[in-house]
Amino acid sequence: MAQTSVAQGGPVTVVVEVTLAENTTSAEALVALNGMRAMMKRQAGYLSEEFLQNLNADNAPRYVHVSRWASMGYWAALFRSPEFERLNAHGNAHYTISASAFLPAE
């Protein structure tokens, strides 16, 4: 992902699809995911989030995390945090993610 300045652009919505790794329980994944969510809430530029569970447990993704950031730059800054790197490495043992960032359509 290209690095952007923190002040660049307006609010951005980030949608992350979370699929559980084989042999991982929902409880194990939730511990890792909730640690990541708590850390994100303390970051500059964080606005809000929703964390959704798929009602059909047989379908992927199992969870969807939707967060809003003041700008793309604030979200990009998250990836430079040592705490994010540590939590992300731990989470990779329990799930895979697919992230997309969105701006309002005009």
HUUR-V921865 format. One record per run of one state. SS is the DSSP state (helix for helix, strand for strand, loop for the rest). FROM is the first residue (numbers start at 1). LEN is the number of residues. If there is no record, write none. Layout:
ss->SS from->FROM len->LEN
ss->SS from->FROM len->LEN
This chain:
ss->loop from->1 len->11
ss->strand from->12 len->9
ss->loop from->21 len->5
ss->helix from->26 len->16
ss->loop from->42 len->4
ss->strand from->46 len->8
ss->loop from->54 len->9
ss->strand from->63 len->7
ss->loop from->70 len->2
ss->helix from->72 len->7
ss->loop from->79 len->3
ss->helix from->82 len->10
ss->loop from->92 len->3
ss->strand from->95 len->8
ss->loop from->103 len->4
